[in-house]
Amino acid sequence: MGLPTQDLKEPDLKIKGSQSVVKVGTKVKNIRLCDGDHDIDCKIPNFGGMKLKSEFVKKV
């Protein structure tokens, strides 16, 4: 009898108005800080330009 296992699901960032999701660990380019509700303006490879909230971003 083995130990119980857990199915760990990586949390993805769901995009409003689209079927796409951005995977954890995706690197973004052309990062610029901006004012407003969304703090960061950037480009995501294979997706395009996007504004992000700083709570979803980690400096690498």
Secondary structure, 3 states (H helix, E strand, C coil): CCCCCCCCCCCCEECCCCCCEECCCCCCEEEEECCCCCCEEEEECCCEEEEECHHHCCCC
